[in-house]
Structure formats: structure tokens, C-alpha cells
Amino acid sequence: ATNLTGLPLDSGVTGTLPVGNGGTGLAAAGTSGNVLTSNGTSWVSSTPAGGGTSFFFAARLDANDLIPASTSYKLNFDVELQDPEGNYDPTTNYRYTPQLAGRYLVRVDVMVREMASGQSCSIRIMKNGTNVYGQRVVSGGSDYSMIIAEDIITMNGSTDYLEAQAFLSSGTSRSLSGGTNGGRFMAIWIGD
């Protein structure tokens, strides 16, 4: 193989091809799995944020879950859908304790069944046991009410944990839809 001037490209080539000439500016290819980032004048081969791993989880309700009226209730998302790092507990605490510091996009969604007209239900994203974000729906008497809470939350990467909670205003207990199309709890690391 040769270039347009007839110079061989597969032998006799030494040194670093500058970025301006179509190269990377690197003397070597770098390490497998690394990413190339620009420092403004050249490319640098480095480990991706998070050490090349994915920090996220997704869980769902296995079956319909009954929310008692007039009390805060921890949601038991007991089926792990994704958890490559093993930081979600689907059996005891139903919490996510990520081991990478940074910001996480967190989402909780539930379908409340058969709420009475005027009855309200809130879902909350809890960090270390404290409500950091929530959404509330007041029923107009429909069969099902979908509630979605989503926020960006900063985690310390060691002891901070996330949980989901519901609160039903009054009246009788209501069910949350579970199973394949049931409620979800998920988070993904989005940066420092």
C-alpha cells in the first residue's frame, strides 16, 4: 500500500503522525478499552470514567404491591433487571448503593390501581432515608394512575444509598401494578 505520492505506508513509517495530518498524535495505540480524549493540542489515551465499567441498575416489582393508606411505605422492587456491579439489594433493603461517586439520573415509576376520586398518591426518591424528590397524583376516579419521579442526584460512591417510597393520602389501601409491566426503579451514572 502506498499513499498518493508513492511512499509505502506499511513499512518505513516511524514516529507519530500529527493530528493535523490525520493521525492521533499518539506514539502507540494505547490500552485496549481506553478512550481518546483531547487536551486541546493532542489526543490522550485514558481509562473511561468509572474504570470502564457501567454503573447503573434497574429493578421492578415482581407482583402487585399493596400500599397502606396514610403512611409512608418503602417500595419493594424485588426483581433485578440489570445490576452489573451488584450494588442493588433486591431482597432485604431494596436499595441502591453505588460505589462510584458522581451524579446519577434516578427514576421511579409506578401504576396505582383503582384509586378513588380525590385520593392522592405520592412517590418519592429517598437518599439516605431523606426525601430528595417526589411526584404526586390526585385521582379523578380513573382505574389506573401512573406516577413518575425522576431527578439527578449526587452520590458519594461509598455510603450514600437510594430507595423508593410511596404515600397514599387516605381512604383504603391501593395496589401498585407488578409483573413484567409493573413499576420500575432505576439509576445510571451520568458523570462527576
Buried (B, 14 or more C-beta within 10 A) or exposed (E): EEEEEEEEEEEEEEEEEEBEEEEBBBEEEBEEEBEBEEEEEBBBBEEEBBEEEBBBBBBBBBEBBEBEBEEBBBBBBBBBBEBEBEBBBBEEEBBBBBBBBBBBBBBBBBBBBBBEEEBBBBBBBBBBEEEBBBBEBEBEEEEEBEBEBEBEBEBEBEEBBBBBBBBBBEBEEBBBBBEEEBBBBBBBBEEE
